[in-house]
């Protein structure tokens, strides 16, 4: 492999404190093809990156997701390493991230931060949130991945070109993970070191707001992979609400008070909840038939070749 065959992609926004050293570290590891997507930084991030020899492209929109979508449209190198520009990842571990891709074992590799993180790299809230989001993802997609929010990843060019991405914010890592599963790509995880952010840089992640957006992204995209999960949650909420109001109605009835409108609402909630489970079952059946049809078509195409 020629080092020029690997594009080091670094999305940045106000990372002047760390971007220069990060580019130097990757160059020391033998990587010269470095692309920095600068989200119109106000602290000279782009100028520092350019001075260190990286190719700098100004982002046309806002958000990390938009930067990634823009960058993926520019890259033509056979292999891509994506890494955050905040100095929390080690350039020397790029080789271990890249190895499964180069050996053909994986189309996409995720650096797992949760096994070797340094003290202070995660707040307690962030650590709990990461575990909950990964657990939610496992339930929704039936795939055991330990760190879907990692910002250190490797791809083949074919893997990148297959991804259909729409999210413009911090949900992009989640959408990439989901897309790789939906496209049936081979995904592996490699343990990596995760360092605390530089004291000169501030985090752009809001744990509560962005955590909710990431969770909602997992849920919304699940309807294309696991419709029973998608409709089942709606049905479960409706039925539990109906049982709650129904219990209140029964207690009040024993006390001699009737609640006719609430009784009608309770009935509708339970009926609609059951219908959601039926929709989920039918959608699961249709999706299974679709997958079998696609698999047969792909096998026939392979035989013709």
C-alpha positions in Angstrom: 0.0 0.0 0.0 1.2 3.5 -0.9 0.6 6.0 1.9 -1.0 8.3 -0.7 -3.7 5.7 -1.1 -5.0 6.6 2.4 -6.8 9.9 2.9 -6.8 11.2 6.4 -10.1 13.1 6.7 -10.3 15.6 9.6 -13.5 17.7 10.1 -12.7 20.7 12.2 -14.3 23.8 13.8 -12.1 26.0 15.9 -9.4 23.4 16.6 -6.4 25.7 16.4 -5.0 24.3 19.7 -4.7 20.8 18.4 -4.9 20.6 14.6 -1.2 21.5 13.9 0.2 18.8 16.1 -2.3 16.3 14.9 -1.3 16.8 11.2 2.4 16.5 12.2 1.7 13.2 14.1 0.0 11.7 11.0 2.9 12.8 8.8 5.3 11.2 11.2 3.3 7.9 10.8 3.8 8.2 7.0 0.5 9.7 5.9 0.8 12.6 3.6 -2.7 12.7 2.0 -4.5 14.8 4.6 -7.8 16.6 4.0 -9.1 19.1 6.5 -12.7 20.2 6.2 -12.9 23.5 8.0 -16.3 24.6 9.3 -15.4 28.3 8.9 -13.3 28.5 12.0 -12.7 31.8 13.7 -9.4 30.9 15.3 -7.2 30.2 12.3 -7.6 26.5 12.2 -7.6 26.4 8.4 -4.5 28.5 8.1 -2.6 26.3 10.6 -3.6 23.1 8.8 -2.6 24.6 5.4 0.8 25.7 6.9 1.4 22.1 8.0 0.8 20.8 4.5 -2.8 19.6 4.6 -5.3 20.2 1.9 -8.0 22.5 3.4 -11.5 22.8 2.1 -13.9 25.3 3.5 -17.3 23.8 4.6 -20.2 25.1 2.6 -22.8 24.4 5.3 -22.9 23.9 9.1 -22.6 20.9 11.3 -20.2 17.9 11.5 -22.5 15.8 9.4 -22.7 18.2 6.6 -18.9 18.4 6.6 -18.6 14.6 6.4 -21.1 14.4 3.5 -19.2 17.2 1.6 -15.8 15.5 2.2 -17.0 12.0 1.2 -18.0 13.6 -2.2 -14.5 14.8 -2.7 -12.4 11.8 -1.8 -11.1 9.4 -4.4 -8.4 7.6 -2.4 -8.9 3.8 -2.1 -8.9 4.1 1.7 -10.2 6.7 4.2 -9.4 7.3 7.8 -11.8 9.7 9.6 -10.6 11.4 12.8 -11.8 14.3 14.9 -9.4 17.3 15.1 -9.7 17.8 18.8 -6.5 15.9 19.8 -8.4 13.1 21.6 -7.1 10.4 19.2 -3.6 9.1 18.6 -2.2 9.2 15.0 0.0 6.2 15.8 -3.1 4.0 16.1 -4.2 4.7 12.5 -2.3 1.5 11.5 -4.3 -0.7 13.7 -7.6 1.0 12.6 -6.6 0.5 9.0 -5.3 -3.1 9.2 -8.7 -5.0 8.9 -9.6 -2.9 5.9 -6.3 -3.4 4.1 -6.5 -7.2 4.8 -10.0 -7.3 3.4 -11.6 -8.4 6.7 -13.8 -5.3 6.9 -15.3 -2.6 4.8 -15.6 -0.3 7.8 -13.6 -0.2 11.1 -14.7 1.7 14.2 -12.2 2.7 16.9 -13.6 1.5 20.2 -12.9 4.3 22.8 -14.7 2.6 25.7 -12.0 -0.1 26.4 -8.9 2.2 26.7 -10.0 5.7 27.6 -7.8 7.9 29.8 -8.9 9.3 33.1 -10.9 12.5 32.4 -11.6 11.7 28.8 -15.3 11.1 29.6 -17.5 12.8 32.2 -19.8 10.4 34.1 -22.8 11.6 32.1 -21.1 11.1 28.8 -20.0 7.6 29.8 -23.4 6.5 30.9 -25.0 8.1 27.8 -22.6 6.3 25.5 -23.4 2.9 27.1 -27.2 3.6 26.9 -27.0 4.6 23.2 -25.0 1.6 22.3 -27.4 -0.7 24.1 -30.4 1.0 22.3 -28.6 0.5 19.0 -27.9 -3.2 19.8 -31.6 -3.8 20.5 -32.8 -1.9 17.4 -30.4 -3.5 14.9 -29.5 -6.8 16.5 -25.8 -6.1 16.0 -23.3 -5.9 18.9 -21.2 -2.8 18.5 -19.6 -1.3 21.5 -18.9 2.3 20.4 -21.1 3.6 17.5 -20.3 7.2 18.4 -16.5 7.0 17.9 -14.9 9.7 15.8 -12.0 7.5 14.7 -12.9 5.2 11.7 -11.5 3.6 8.6 -13.4 2.9 5.3 -12.8 1.5 1.9 -13.8 3.9 -0.9 -16.5 1.5 -1.9 -17.9 1.6 1.6 -17.9 5.4 1.6 -19.7 5.6 -1.8 -22.4 3.2 -0.7 -23.4 5.4 2.3 -26.6 7.5 1.9 -26.2 10.2 4.5 -28.6 13.0 5.4 -27.8 14.0 9.0 -25.9 17.3 9.4 -25.0 17.3 13.1 -23.4 15.0 15.6 -25.8 12.2 14.6 -23.5 11.5 11.6 -21.5 8.8 13.4 -24.8 7.0 14.3 -26.1 7.3 10.7 -22.8 6.0 9.3 -23.1 2.9 11.6 -26.7 2.3 10.7 -26.0 2.7 6.9 -23.1 0.2 7.1 -25.5 -2.3 8.8 -28.3 -1.6 6.2 -25.8 -2.0 3.3 -24.6 -5.3 4.9 -21.0 -4.1 5.0 -18.4 -6.0 7.1 -17.9 -3.9 10.2 -15.2 -4.5 12.8 -14.2 -2.7 16.0 -10.6 -2.1 17.2 -9.7 -0.9 20.7 -8.1 2.6 20.7 -6.9 5.1 23.2 -9.2 8.1 24.0 -7.6 11.2 25.5 -9.1 14.1 27.4 -9.7 17.2 25.3 -7.2 20.0 25.3 -7.8 22.6 28.0 -7.5 25.2 25.3 -10.4 23.8 23.3 -14.1 23.5 24.3 -16.4 20.7 23.5 -19.2 21.4 21.0 -21.3 18.5 22.1 -24.3 19.0 24.3 -24.8 15.7 26.2 -28.5 16.0 26.7 -29.6 17.7 23.5 -27.3 15.8 21.2 -27.9 12.5 23.1 -31.6 12.9 22.4 -31.0 13.6 18.7 -28.7 10.6 18.4 -31.3 8.3 20.1 -34.1 9.6 17.9 -31.9 8.9 14.8 -31.4 5.3 15.9 -35.1 5.0 16.4 -36.2 6.7 13.1 -33.8 4.7 10.9 -34.8 1.4 12.6 -38.0 1.3 10.5 -36.0 0.3 7.5 -34.1 -2.5 9.4 -36.3 -3.6 12.3 -39.9 -2.4 11.8 -41.2 -4.5 14.7 -38.9 -2.5 17.0 -40.1 0.8 15.4 -43.8 0.1 15.6 -43.5 -2.0 18.7 -42.3 1.0 20.8 -45.3 3.1 19.6 -47.7 0.2 20.4 -46.1 -0.3 23.8 -46.5 3.4 24.7 -50.1 3.4 23.6 -51.1 0.3 25.4 -49.3 1.3 28.6 -51.1 4.7 28.5 -54.4 2.9 27.9 -53.9 0.5 30.8 -53.0 3.5 33.0 -56.2 5.4 32.1 -58.2 2.2 32.2 -57.1 1.5 35.8 -58.2 5.0 36.8 -61.6 4.4 35.1 -62.2 1.1 37.0 -61.2 2.6 40.3 -63.6 5.5 39.7 -66.4 3.2 38.6 -66.2 1.3 41.9 -66.6 4.6 43.6 -69.7 5.3 41.6 -68.3 7.7 39.0 -68.5 7.1 35.3 -66.0 8.6 32.8 -67.5 8.0 29.4 -65.1 10.1 27.2 -62.1 8.7 29.0 -63.4 5.2 28.6 -63.6 5.8 24.8 -60.1 7.2 24.8 -58.8 4.2 26.7 -60.4 1.8 24.3 -58.9 3.7 21.3 -55.4 3.7 22.8 -55.4 0.0 23.4 -56.8 -0.8 19.9 -54.3 1.5 18.2 -51.5 0.0 20.3 -52.5 -3.5 19.2 -52.7 -2.2 15.6 -49.1 -0.9 15.8 -47.9 -4.5 16.8 -49.8 -5.9 13.8 -48.2 -3.2 11.5 -44.8 -4.2 12.9 -45.4 -7.9 12.3 -46.6 -7.3 8.7 -43.7 -4.9 7.9 -41.3 -7.5 9.3 -42.8 -10.1 7.0 -42.6 -7.8 4.0 -39.0 -6.8 4.8 -37.9 -10.5 5.1 -39.4 -11.3 1.7 -37.7 -8.2 0.2 -34.3 -9.3 1.6 -34.8 -12.8 0.3 -35.6 -11.4 -3.2 -32.6 -9.1 -3.2 -30.4 -12.0 -2.1 -31.6 -14.2 -4.9 -31.1 -11.5 -7.5 -27.6 -10.9 -6.3 -26.8 -14.6 -6.4 -28.1 -14.8 -9.9 -26.1 -11.9 -11.0 -22.9 -13.4 -9.5 -23.6 -16.7 -11.4 -24.0 -14.8 -14.7 -20.7 -13.1 -14.1 
